[in-house]
Amino acid sequence: MDVIELSRIQFASTTLFHFLFVPLSIGLAFIISIMETMYVVKRDEQYKRQAKFWGHLFLINFAVGVVTGILQEFQFGMNWSEYSRFVGDVFGAPLAIEALLAFFMESTFLGLWIFGWDRLPKWVHCLCIWLVSLGTIFSAFFILAANSFMQHPVGMVLQNGRLEMNDFFAILTNGQLWVEFPHTVFGSFVTGAFFITGVSAIMLLRKKHIEFYKKSFQIAITVGLISALGVALSGHEQAQYLVETQPMKMAASEGLWENSEDPGAWTVTANINVDKKENTAEFKIPYLLSYLSYGDFSGSVTGMNELQERYVKMYGNGDYIPPVKTVFWSFRIMAGLGGVLAFLSICGAYLMVRKKLETSKWFLRIMIAAISFPFIGNSAGWIMTEIGRQPWVVFGYMQTEDAVSANVTAGQVLFSLITFSAFYLILLGVMVTLFVREIKKGPYHEAEEKEENKDPFTKEGQHAFS
């Protein structure tokens, strides 16, 4: 493989690994904020224990996420220097704000939250974790602002051989950003919710701290249900926007070679032949493609063959059709798992209302497996988003093959790819080990350790000793 392919593999692997932690951090911070708010309002110590226990897992995930995110910044300058030179004036601004505002904000208030237990007033301490949650969401917003610019470039002008910003407000109001952002945030809330419900399901099956984990499950499944509906609605908005701004990506995600009929049928499965540019063994649902694309049960969607001819006239000779099979199936994995998560959320809420959760062992076992579903769905969604834009790195302005560094060799990229992959595997093992250790300790280990360490010569210790 050449430098371009290796650089793409490296960036894809590091990005996907980093993206395992980002949505979990956003989701956990939000749910922990709700738990501590419940503690402040209801003065129930159980909610305080919930915030502390899930907060320990959030801190582990946050730390690993920070480490894995550092490499993302370096790659823009090391492997993709031509890209950085061409779009750095535009692309660098939202990344700088993310680091200087959002990350500093969440890090500062996270420190106050960690060390402020029983030192700060309750409402001030609760405000700290809400600001941490807000910081994680701000961070996602500015990262997505940079990514949305790559999908739909706005707020710039091409001069002096590079893109230069002339309207920062246009970047922040980019239509692509405002369909990506809610979809990503709702997906993150689902990720945090199903992590908590999955861990709670493990402990409920083991009949440990039943009331604690039932309450945790109840809060998380409520967030999961609302957020799953938000994912579906925002995903529908994003599909409609793609028809206007990136019709090739939309056509590839549907395996649509020729223009669809009016109304268009949505292809559930198909055997895609890229060489012959045709599909066989298709299973379709009538009218659904038109509804997904336009919010109406009528309308035709442009196919890849016509779009290819159109792009040749606009941008010159070249192959502008992305890897169709990858885009087609990653979209279906994402959408299918989204539907499954929504269904499981409804089932979980129903069992909670009927007070049958802890006796529904079959459902609890499914919820353990469902911990992985949001991670797979999130990854599939990003694969569809990024691969579907190919061959462009900045749509309409710069192709991926032109963005790679000129002075980097294939051997150097291969060595760093192997090294980073090995390091990430070790880091993943450490994180899983720490997760398991914290979960085994349980939600009451702090109180138990405090009780064991009491000085028997103090009044409090004598009471405990007796």
SEKOL-601329 format. One record per residue (C-alpha): residue in one letter; x, y, z. Coordinates in steps of 0.001 Angstrom, whole numbers, plus 524288, in hexadecimal, padded with zeros to 5 digits. Example, Ala and Ser with C-alpha at 12.3 -4.5 7.8 and 13.67 -1.06 7.14 Angstrom:
<rs>
A8300C7EE6C81E78S835667FBDC81BE4
</rs>
This chain:
<rs>
M800008000080000D8046080DD97FD30V805538198D8063FI7F77481E008036EE7F11381103806E2L7F96380F248130ES7F6B881CFE8179BR7E83581AF9815A5I7E88C80E2D81D33Q7F01E8148C8283CF7E6F98201E8292AA7DB068174182884S7E01680E2283320T7E40D818EF83C8DT7D76A8207583A23L7CEA2814B783C2EF7D5F2810E184881H7D4F581EB284DDDF7C69A81F1B84A5DL7C409813A98537CF7C67081CB985F09V7C0E8829C385A89P7B2628261585A18L7B39381E76866C2S7B96E82A6886D8DI7AEA38334286870G7A3FA829A086C38L7A93782641879BFA7ABA38347F87D76F79DA2837F1879ECI7978382C9F8817AI7A04C82ED088D4BS79BC783CFE88D3EI78DB38385288DE5M790F482F1B89923E7977E839B58A12BT78C498430989E6DM78310838B88A3CDY78BA9838148AFF0V78B40846CC8B1EEV77C8C8477D8AFDEK7784783B428B725R7837E83A838C115D783F482BD68BEF8E791A0826628C17EQ78F2D81BB48B77DY79020825998AC7DK79CDA82AD18B217R7A27481D188B1FBQ79DFC81B908A3E7A7A4C48281B89FC3K7B148823E38A69DF7B14E815EA8A1A0W7AE87818EA89361G7B762824B7894BFH7C2F381BB689777L7C07C814A388AA3F7BECB8219F883A2L7CC178264188892I7D2EE81A0D8837DN7CC7881B8C8763DF7CF4782A2C875CFA7DDBE8281E87893V7DF4281DFB86DD4G7D7938268986472V7E0D2831F8866B6V7ECC882995863E1T7E71D823E785761G7E2A48313F852ACI7F04083721852E2L7F49B82EF78473BQ7E98C8347183F02E7EF728420483F6DF7FD2683D4283C1FQ7F8D3835E183004F7F3EE8421E8294CG801A58479B82974M8093E83AED827C1N801CC8329781DE0W7F8CE83CCE817E9S80122849078170AE7FC2584CA480972Y7EE6284C6E80ED6S7F27F854C981A74R7F91285E9A81180F7ED2A85F6A808A3V7E265860A6812F6G7E9C4863F881F75D7E4C3871EE81FC0V7D6B886CF28204DF7D80185F9682690G7E0F48641383197A7D78B86E0C83772P7CCFD864C383CB1L7D77385B2884142A7DE5E86604848CBI7D1A786A4F84F2CE7CEA785C2E852BBA7DBAE85B0D859CBL7DC37868868600EL7CDE3869C6863E9A7C6CF85CC286463F7D1D1853D286911F7D6FA85D8887315M7C92185FA3877E2E7C63185147879E3S7D3A184E9587FD1T7D2D1859EE88973F7C54E856C388E7BL7C8468483E88E8DG7D35A84B078980EL7CA2B852EA8A0B5W7C03F847F58A01BI7CA2583D6F8A3C6F7CFC98449C8AF79G7C3B784C5B8B32BW7BB98841A38B968D7B782846388C714R7BFC78528D8C532L7B72085A5E8BC0AP7A8C985D6C8BE51K7A05E852C98B844W79A9885B5B8ADA9V7A806860BE8A9FAH7AD96853088A924C7A20E84ED18A0CAL7A41E85AA289808C7B23485627895E5I7AE348491B88FEFW7A40184FE188778L7AEC3858D588264V7B72884CD487FBES7ABE184715877FBL7AA02853EC870CCG7B8948543A86DEDT7B833846B7867ACI7ACCA84B1385F2BF7B3D3857AF85B5CS7BFAE84F80857E5A7B7718471C84EDAF7B1798534E848C6F7BE7385964844B7I7C43784C8384000L7B81184A6F837C8A7B91485867832CAA7C66A854C482D2BN7C14E847F1827B0S7B53384E64821E4F7BDF6857D781A9AM7C46784C2281402Q7B70A846EC8102CH7B10F853DE80BFDP7BB2B85EE480AE8V7B5FD86C6280E8DG7BB4A8790F81430M7C7C08797F80C15V7CDB387E167FF5FL7D7D08777E7F6AEQ7E377880787F501N7F24887F9E7F530G7F121871147F255R7E9F786E077FF15L7DCEB86F90805C0E7DC3C87B8980E82M7D16887E8481820N7C90288A6881592D7BCED8875C81DD1F7BE6D87FE182A99F7AFF68818482D91A7ACD687A0182109I7B51286E9C825FAL7AD7E86E64832CBT7A07086F0182BB5N7A40E864F582163G797F485CDF81E63Q7A02B8508081E82L7A4638537D82C72W7967B8552B8311EV7924C847E382C1FE79EBB840E4830A1F79F49846E883E37P792388426D843FEH793B88350383DBDT7A11D8334A843FCV79D0B8387485155F790D18301185209G799148246C84DDAS7A27B8277B858F7F7977682803862DEV792F181AAB85E0DT7A0D98158685F90G7A1BE81A0C86DB1A7941E81512870B5F7966D8076386B79F7A390806858723EI79CDD8091787F47T7915C8001087C6FG79A9C7F54B87800V7A31C7F5F388425S796D67F6CC88C8AA7917E7EABC885A3I79DCB7E31588938M79C617E67789790L78DB27E414897C9L78FE97D67789257R799CA7D45E89D3FK78FF97DA118A706K799AA7E4178AC36H795307F15A8B14BI788197EF9F8AA96E781F07FC8A8AE8EF78DED804498AA8DY78EB47FE4789D06K77FF17FEB689AF6K7802180D6789D2DS78BF080EDA8944CF7851B806C7889E7Q778BA80EE788B21I77FB481BE3888E7A788128168E87DD2I77D1080FB38768BT774FD81C32876EAV78047823DA87105G78281818D78674CL77456818A1862C4I773628275F860AAS780BE827D985A2FA77DF081C4E8512BL77228823A784BFCG77ACF82FA584A6DV784A882792842AEA77A02822FF8395EL7744F830968371BS7817B8375683576G7861F82C6082C7DH77A4782EA9823E3E77DB083D2C82328Q78BAB839BF81F99A78751830D481476Q77EF483BA580EC1Y78A538451D80F7BL7936283B7B80892V78A4E83B167FCD4E78CD9849997FAF1T79B5484AFC7FE4CQ7A17983D777FC21P7987A836157F2E9M7A35782C857EF49K7A49B8282A7FD6AM795EF826747FE56A7957581E9B7F1B6A7A0CE815FB7F624S79A568137680342E78E8C80E567FBB0G79677806E27F169L78F3080F057E75FW795ED80E8B7DA12E78AEC814397D1DEN780DD81E647D5B8S77668818AF7DE52E7683C817C37DA90D75E63821807DFC2P75AEC81DE87EA4AG767B3817317EDC7A768D480A407F4FEW772F8808897FFC6T77C4A7FD1D7FDD5V77D7B7F4EF80A34T787807EB52804C7A78E0E7E97B7F799N799197E24F7F0E7I7A1257EDB47EB9BN7A9BE7EB907DF9EV7B2EA7F73F7DF12D7B96B7F3117D24BK7ACA37F1E87CAD6K7A6627FD167D274E79A2F7F5807D55FN793357EED17E0A5T78CD67E1837E16BA784B27DA877EBC3E77F0E7E74B7F09FF774CF7E7ED7FB4FK76DCE7F5057FB54I763747FC3080322P75AC5804907FA4DY759EE813597FC5DL763D38136A80795L76F688191A7FFFFS7675D824DD7FBD9Y762EE826F5809DAL770CF825EE80F3ES775CC82F5B804E7Y76B09839848047AG761CD836FB80FDDD7575F833DC805DDF752BC827687FF3AS7566C82C887F1D1G762E4830F67EB2ES76E1D82AE37E398V77C27829B87E88BT7877282BD57DF0AG78FF281FDA7DC78M79EBD81EAA7DCAFN7A07981D4F7CDF9E79A0182A527CB15L7A140830DA7D65CQ7AE2F82B7E7D13CE7ABCB831FE7C412R7A7DF83E937CAC4Y7B42583ECB7D34EV7BD1883C317C7AFK7B7AF8486D7C150M7B960850337CDD7Y7C67D84B3D7D2E6G7CD2C844927C764N7D0128365A7C453G7D04982CE67CFC4D7C89E822A47D734Y7BF7D829977E0A1I7B81381D847E52DP7BBF0819947F323P7BDA980B5E7F7B1V7AF5B807D77F614K7AED87FB297FDD9T7B54E80157809C1V7AC2180D01809AFF7A016804AB806F0W7A2387FACE811E4S7A7A58043681C18F79B3780C4181A9AR792CA8003181CCBI79AAA7FBDE82898M799118096182E87A78A8A80A7C82B88G7879E7FC6B82F5AL78E5F7FD8083C8BG7879180A7783EDBG77A8D8039B83D3BV77EAE7F8958464AL782FD80230850D4A7761C8098485006F76EA27FCB18515CL776D57F85885D06S774B28059786379I76603803F786239C766C47F615867ADG76F507FA7D87308A76634805BB87677Y75A767FC92875E6L760E17F2A387EF8M764AE7FD678887BV756AD8027E88906R751677F4A688AECK75BD57F20589553K760727E5E388E2AL76E387EA1188AA3E776277E1FF89457T76E437D5AE8913FS76FA37D70D8826DK77C807CFE088139W77B897CE688726DF77A5A7DD23870DDL7859B7DFFA87A3CR78E727D6DC87272I78AD57DE0C865F5M78DE37EB1086C79I79B897E63D86FE3A79E197E3698618AA797C27F06A85DF7I7A2FD7F7D88647CS7AA467F5FB857B3F79F277FA1384EA2P7A0D1808EE84FBAF7AF89807D084DBBI7AD9B7FFB884168G7A2E8808C083C99N7AAF58150D83F2DS7B6AF80F558380BA7AE6580B0082C7BG7A8858189582BA6W7B5CB81F1C82B11I7BA9E81563820F3M7AEDC8188B81888T7B0EF8272D81A79E7BF6D8274B81726I7C03581C9580CCFG7B41D821F480625R7BB3682EDE803CCQ7C6338286F7FC1EP7CDBC82B917F3C0W7CCDF838EA7FA4AV7D36F83D04806E7V7CD3284A7F80569F7C168848BA7FCBAG7C31084F627EFA6Y7D057855607F2E0M7DA6F84B247F696Q7DB4F83C8A7F43ET7E0EE8333D7FE43E7EC5882F397F5A8D7F0DF83D797F52FA7F04C83F61803F7V7FB0B836018085CS8088683AC480C8FA8127783AB38019DN81E598372D809EBV8189E82BB381196T81C3381DEE80D2CA813B8811D180D6FG81D3D80B5E816E8Q81BFE81677820A6V80D3E8161182056L80D078073D82188F81622807A082D4AS80DF38120283430L8016D80AB1830CDI806707FE2A83717T80BCA8058C842D8F7FF6780D4684550S7F6D28014A84382A7FECA7F9A284D7FF7FE6380510856F8Y7EFB48065B85550L7ED877F7F6857DDI7F5537F90886482L7EDBF805408683EL7E0E37FE5D86580G7E4FD7F2F486E02V7E8967FC108792FM7DBB18035587805V7D3847F6DD87806T7DB237F1EA883D0L7D8897FE8A88B36F7CA347FE2188773V7C8C17F03388C5FR7CFE47F361898FEE7C7427FF2489BE0I7BAD07F7BB898C2K7BED37EC668A181K7C17B7F5D38ACB1G7B3597FA058ABF5P7ACAF806C48AF74Y7AF04805DD8BE19H7BD9B803228BEB1E7C0FF811288C26FA7B80C810A78CE3EE7BD4D803478D207E7CB6E807D38D10CK7C85A813E68D902E7C21A80B6B8E37CE7CDDE802448E3DAN7D79780D7D8E4FBK7D1048145B8F053D7D9B38170A8FC05P7D43D80EFC90763F7D8FB8196E91106T7D003823D590B5CK7C2038253890FD4E7BD0D8215690270G7C668815DC901B1Q7C2A8810D790F36H7B47A810E790B15A7B7A9809478FEC5F7C0587FFCF90661S7B5A97FD0B9105F
</rs>
